[in-house]
Amino acid sequence: MQWYLATTKPKQEVRAEEHLQNQQIECLLPRLEVEKVVRGQVKKTIEPLFPGYIFLGFDDDHLNLSKVRSTRGIRDFVKFNGTPGLVPESVIDWIKRFLLEKPAKQSKLPQKGDRLTVLEGPFKDLEVIFEMVD
């Protein structure tokens, strides 16, 4: 199996994955659950680990460039000197292991009363007590 990297149209990674799977093309779209603050509320969302990209796996001789490029949600392959670049199998294995080993929840927003340390800026290294999100 050889792996390639394709770019997707903005915010269309899931659409591309669905259409590639319908064509029996093996693909990998790593996703993580993250917490975000939206209008003062904490929302959990599942987002691509690499926004704008999807990994595609092909048997040695079955790479069909035009079929992939015409797939809904796909922009093009990541290319080097006009040729789609190969992604080493070790990178794909590492990503798969990372996704299996990590818990689904990747970020934890601080709660009221948590002790934190400022990492950057004029208050660097100052210990603070978290009060509110917004």
Contact map, one row per residue, 1 for C-alpha under 8 A:
11100000000000000000000000000000000000000000000000000000111100000000000000000000000000000000000000000000000000000000000000000000000000
11110000000000000000000000000000000000000000000000000000111100000000000000000000000001111000000000000000000000000000000000000000000000
11111000000000000000000000000000000000000000000000000011110000000000000000000000000001111001000000000000000000000000000000000000000000
01111100000000000000000000000000000000000000000000000011100000000000000000001100000111100000000000000000000000000000000000000000000000
00111110000000000000000000000000000000000000000000001111000000000000000000001100000111100000000000000000000000000000000000000000000000
00011111000000000000000000000000000000000000000000001111000000000000000001111100000000000000000000000000000000000000000000000000000000
00001111100000000000000000000000000000000000000000011100000000000000000001111100000000000000000000000000000000000000000000000000000000
00000111111110010000000000000000000000000000000000011100000000000000000011110000000000000000000000000000000000000000000000000000000000
00000011111110000000000000000000000000000000000000010000000000000000000011100000000000000000000000000000000000000000000000000000000000
00000001111110000000000000000000000000000000000000010000000000000000000000000000000000000000000000000000000000000000000000000000000000
00000001111111000000000000000000000000000000000000110000000000000000000000000000000000000000000000000000000000000000000000000000000000
00000001111111110000000000000000000000000000000000010000000000000000000011000000000000000000000000000000000000000000000000000000000000
00000001111111111000000000001000000000000000000100111100000000000000000011000000000000000000000000000000000000000000000000000000000000
00000000001111111100000000001000000000000000000000000000000000000000000000000000000000000000000000000000000000000000000000000000000000
00000000000111111110000000000000000000000000000000000000000000000000000110000000000000000000000000000000000000000000000000000000000000
00000001000111111111000000000000000000000000000000000000000000000000001111000000000000000000000000000000000000000000000000000000000000
00000000000011111111100000111000000000000000000000000100000000000000000000000000000000000000000000000000000000000000000000000000000000
00000000000001111111110000000000000000000000000000000000000000000000000000000000000000000000000000000000000000000000000000000000000000
00000000000000111111111000000000000000000000000000000000000000000000001100000000000000000000000000000000000000000000000000000000000000
00000000000000011111111111100000000000000000000000000000000000000001001000000000000000000000000000000000000000000000000000000000000000
00000000000000001111111111100000000000000000000000000000000000000000000000000000000000000000000000000000000000000000000000000000000000
00000000000000000111111110000000000000000000000000000000000000000000000000000000000000000000000000000000000000000000000000000000000000
00000000000000000011111110000000000000000000000000000000000000000000000000000000000000000000000000000000000000000000000000000000000000
00000000000000000001111111000000000000000000000000000000000000000000000000000000000000000000000000000000000000000000000000000000000000
00000000000000000001111111100000000000000000000000000001110000000000000000000000000000000000000000000000000000000000000000000000000000
00000000000000000001100111110000000000000000000000000001110000000000000000000000000000000000000000000000000000000000000000000000000000
00000000000000001001100011111000000000000000000000000111100000000000000000000000000000000000000000000000000000000000000000000000000000
00000000000000001000000001111100000000000000000000000111000000000000000000000000000000000000000000000000000000000000000000000000000000
00000000000011001000000000111110000000000000000110001110000000000000000000000000000000000000000000000000000000000000000000000000000000
00000000000000000000000000011111000000000000000111000000000000000000000000000000000000000000001000100000000000000000000000000000000000
00000000000000000000000000001111100000000000011110000000000000000000000000000000000000000000000000000000000000000000000000000000000000
00000000000000000000000000000111110000000000011110000000000000000000000000000000000000000000000000000001110000000000000000000000000000
00000000000000000000000000000011111000000001111000000000000000000000000000000000000000000000000000000001110000000000000000000000000000
00000000000000000000000000000001111100000001111000000000000000000000000000000000000000000000000000000000111000000000000000000000000000
00000000000000000000000000000000111110000111100000000000000000000000000000000000000000000000000000000000011110000000000000000000000000
00000000000000000000000000000000011111000111100000000000000000000000000000000000000000000000000000000000000000000000000000000000000000
00000000000000000000000000000000001111111110000000000000000000000000000000000000000000000000000000000000000000000000000000000000000010
00000000000000000000000000000000000111111110000000000000000000000000000000000000000000000000000000000000000000000000000000000000000000
00000000000000000000000000000000000011111000000000000000000000000000000000000000000000000000000000000000000000000000000000000000000000
00000000000000000000000000000000000011111100000000000000000000000000000000000000000000000000000000000000000000000000000000000000000011
00000000000000000000000000000000000011111110000000000000000000000000000000000000000000000000000000000000000000000000000000000000000000
00000000000000000000000000000000001111011111000000000000000000000000000000000000000000000000000000000000000000000000000000000000000000
00000000000000000000000000000000001111001111100000000000000000000000000000000000000000000000000000000000000000000000000000000000000000
00000000000000000000000000000000111100000111110000000000000000000000000000000000000000000000000000000000000000000000000000000000000000
00000000000000000000000000000000111100000011111000000000000000000000000000000000000000000000000000000000000000000000000000000000000000
00000000000000000000000000000011110000000001111100000000000000000000000000000000000000000000000000000000000000000000000000000000000000
00000000000000000000000000000011110000000000111110100000000000000000000000000000000000000000000000000000000000000000000000000000000000
00000000000010000000000000001111000000000000011111100000000000000000000000000000000000000000000000000000000000000000000000000000000000
00000000000000000000000000001111000000000000001111100000000000000000000000000000000000000000000000000000000000000000000000000000000000
00000000000000000000000000000100000000000000000111111100000000000000000000000000000000000000000000000000000000000000000000000000000000
00000000001010000000000000000000000000000000001111111000000000000000000000000000000000000000000000000000000000000000000000000000000000
00000011111110000000000000000000000000000000000001111100000000000000000000000000000000000000000000000000000000000000000000000000000000
00001111000010000000000000001000000000000000000001111110000000000000000000000000000000000000000000000000000000000000000000000000000000
00001111000010001000000000111000000000000000000001011111000000000000000000000000000000000000000000000000000000000000000000000000000000
00111100000000000000000000111000000000000000000000001111100000000000000000000000000000000000000000000000000000000000000000000000000000
00111100000000000000000011110000000000000000000000000111110000000000000000000000000000000000000000000000000000000000000000000000000000
11110000000000000000000011100000000000000000000000000011111000000000000000000000000000000000000000000000000000000000000000000000000000
11100000000000000000000011000000000000000000000000000001111111100000000000000000000000000000000000000000000000000000000000000000000000
11000000000000000000000000000000000000000000000000000000111111100000000000000000000000000000000000000000000000000000000000000000000000
11000000000000000000000000000000000000000000000000000000011111100000000000000000000000000000000000000000000000000000000000000000000000
00000000000000000000000000000000000000000000000000000000011111100000000000000000000000000000000000000000000000000000000000000000000000
00000000000000000000000000000000000000000000000000000000011111110000000000000000000000000000000000000000000000000000000000000000000000
00000000000000000000000000000000000000000000000000000000011111111000000000000000000000000000000000000000000000000000000000000000000000
00000000000000000000000000000000000000000000000000000000000001111111000000000000000000000000000000000000000000000000000000000000000000
00000000000000000000000000000000000000000000000000000000000000111111100000000000000000000000000000000000000000000000000000000000000000
00000000000000000000000000000000000000000000000000000000000000011111110000000000000000000000000000000000000000000000000000000000000000
00000000000000000000000000000000000000000000000000000000000000011111111000000000000000000000000000000000000000000000000000000000000000
00000000000000000001000000000000000000000000000000000000000000011111111001010000000000000000000000000000000000000000000000000000000000
00000000000000000000000000000000000000000000000000000000000000001111111001111000000000000000000000000000000000000000000000000000000000
00000000000000000000000000000000000000000000000000000000000000000111111101000000000000000000000000000000000000000000000000000000000000
00000000000000010011000000000000000000000000000000000000000000000011111111000000000000000000000000000000000000000000000000000000000000
00000000000000110010000000000000000000000000000000000000000000000000011111000000000000000000000000000000000000000000000000000000000000
00000001100110110000000000000000000000000000000000000000000000000000001111100000000000000000000000000000000000000000000000000000000000
00000111100110010000000000000000000000000000000000000000000000000001111111110000000000000000000000000000000000000000000000000000000000
00000111100000000000000000000000000000000000000000000000000000000000100011111000000000000000000000000000000000000000000000000000000000
00000111000000000000000000000000000000000000000000000000000000000001100001111100000000000000000000000000000000000000000000000000000000
00011110000000000000000000000000000000000000000000000000000000000000100000111110000110000000000000000000000000000000000000000000000000
00011110000000000000000000000000000000000000000000000000000000000000000000011111000110000000000000000000000000000000000000000000000000
00000000000000000000000000000000000000000000000000000000000000000000000000001111111110000000000000000000000000000000000000000000000000
00000000000000000000000000000000000000000000000000000000000000000000000000000111111110000000000000000000000000000000000000000000000000
00000000000000000000000000000000000000000000000000000000000000000000000000000011111000000000000000000000000000000000000000000000000000
00000000000000000000000000000000000000000000000000000000000000000000000000000011111100000000000000000000000000000000000000000000000000
00000000000000000000000000000000000000000000000000000000000000000000000000000011111110000000000000000000000000000000000000000000000000
00011000000000000000000000000000000000000000000000000000000000000000000000001111011111000000000000000000000000000000000000000000000000
00011000000000000000000000000000000000000000000000000000000000000000000000001111001111100000000000000000000000000000000000000000000000
01111000000000000000000000000000000000000000000000000000000000000000000000000000000111110000000000000000000000000000000000000000000000
01111000000000000000000000000000000000000000000000000000000000000000000000000000000011111011000000000000000000000000000000000000000000
01100000000000000000000000000000000000000000000000000000000000000000000000000000000001111111000000000000000000000000000000000000000000
01100000000000000000000000000000000000000000000000000000000000000000000000000000000000111111100000000000000000000000000000000000000000
00000000000000000000000000000000000000000000000000000000000000000000000000000000000000011111110000000000000000000000000000000000000000
00000000000000000000000000000000000000000000000000000000000000000000000000000000000000111111111000000000000000000000000000000000000000
00100000000000000000000000000000000000000000000000000000000000000000000000000000000000111111111100000000000000000000000000000000000000
00000000000000000000000000000000000000000000000000000000000000000000000000000000000000001111111110000000000000000000000000000000000000
00000000000000000000000000000000000000000000000000000000000000000000000000000000000000000111111111000000000000000000000000000000000000
00000000000000000000000000000100000000000000000000000000000000000000000000000000000000000011111111100000000000000000000000000000000000
00000000000000000000000000000000000000000000000000000000000000000000000000000000000000000001111111110000000000000000000000000000000000
00000000000000000000000000000000000000000000000000000000000000000000000000000000000000000000111111111000000000000000000000000000000000
00000000000000000000000000000000000000000000000000000000000000000000000000000000000000000000011111111100000000000000000000000000000000
00000000000000000000000000000100000000000000000000000000000000000000000000000000000000000000001111111110000000000000000000000000000000
00000000000000000000000000000000000000000000000000000000000000000000000000000000000000000000000111111110000000000000000000000000000000
00000000000000000000000000000000000000000000000000000000000000000000000000000000000000000000000011111110000000000000000000000000000000
00000000000000000000000000000000000000000000000000000000000000000000000000000000000000000000000001111111010000000000000000000000000000
00000000000000000000000000000000000000000000000000000000000000000000000000000000000000000000000000111111110000000000000000000000000000
00000000000000000000000000000001100000000000000000000000000000000000000000000000000000000000000000000111110000000000000000000000000000
00000000000000000000000000000001110000000000000000000000000000000000000000000000000000000000000000000011111100000000000000000000000000
00000000000000000000000000000001111000000000000000000000000000000000000000000000000000000000000000000111111100000000000000000000000000
00000000000000000000000000000000011000000000000000000000000000000000000000000000000000000000000000000000111110000000000000000000000000
00000000000000000000000000000000001000000000000000000000000000000000000000000000000000000000000000000000111111000000000000000000000000
00000000000000000000000000000000001000000000000000000000000000000000000000000000000000000000000000000000001111100000000000000000000000
00000000000000000000000000000000000000000000000000000000000000000000000000000000000000000000000000000000000111110100000000000000010000
00000000000000000000000000000000000000000000000000000000000000000000000000000000000000000000000000000000000011111100000000000000011100
00000000000000000000000000000000000000000000000000000000000000000000000000000000000000000000000000000000000001111100000000000000111100
00000000000000000000000000000000000000000000000000000000000000000000000000000000000000000000000000000000000000111110000000000000111000
00000000000000000000000000000000000000000000000000000000000000000000000000000000000000000000000000000000000001111111000000000000110000
00000000000000000000000000000000000000000000000000000000000000000000000000000000000000000000000000000000000000001111100000000011110000
00000000000000000000000000000000000000000000000000000000000000000000000000000000000000000000000000000000000000000111110000000011110000
00000000000000000000000000000000000000000000000000000000000000000000000000000000000000000000000000000000000000000011111000011111000000
00000000000000000000000000000000000000000000000000000000000000000000000000000000000000000000000000000000000000000001111110111111000000
00000000000000000000000000000000000000000000000000000000000000000000000000000000000000000000000000000000000000000000111110111000000000
00000000000000000000000000000000000000000000000000000000000000000000000000000000000000000000000000000000000000000000011111111000000000
00000000000000000000000000000000000000000000000000000000000000000000000000000000000000000000000000000000000000000000011111110000000000
00000000000000000000000000000000000000000000000000000000000000000000000000000000000000000000000000000000000000000000000111110000000000
00000000000000000000000000000000000000000000000000000000000000000000000000000000000000000000000000000000000000000000011111111100000000
00000000000000000000000000000000000000000000000000000000000000000000000000000000000000000000000000000000000000000000111111111100000000
00000000000000000000000000000000000000000000000000000000000000000000000000000000000000000000000000000000000000000000111100111110000000
00000000000000000000000000000000000000000000000000000000000000000000000000000000000000000000000000000000000000000000110000111111000000
00000000000000000000000000000000000000000000000000000000000000000000000000000000000000000000000000000000000000000011110000001111100000
00000000000000000000000000000000000000000000000000000000000000000000000000000000000000000000000000000000000000000011110000000111110000
00000000000000000000000000000000000000000000000000000000000000000000000000000000000000000000000000000000000000011111000000000011111000
00000000000000000000000000000000000000000000000000000000000000000000000000000000000000000000000000000000000001111111000000000001111100
00000000000000000000000000000000000000000000000000000000000000000000000000000000000000000000000000000000000000111000000000000000111110
00000000000000000000000000000000000000000000000000000000000000000000000000000000000000000000000000000000000000110000000000000000011111
00000000000000000000000000000000000010010000000000000000000000000000000000000000000000000000000000000000000000000000000000000000001111
00000000000000000000000000000000000000010000000000000000000000000000000000000000000000000000000000000000000000000000000000000000000111
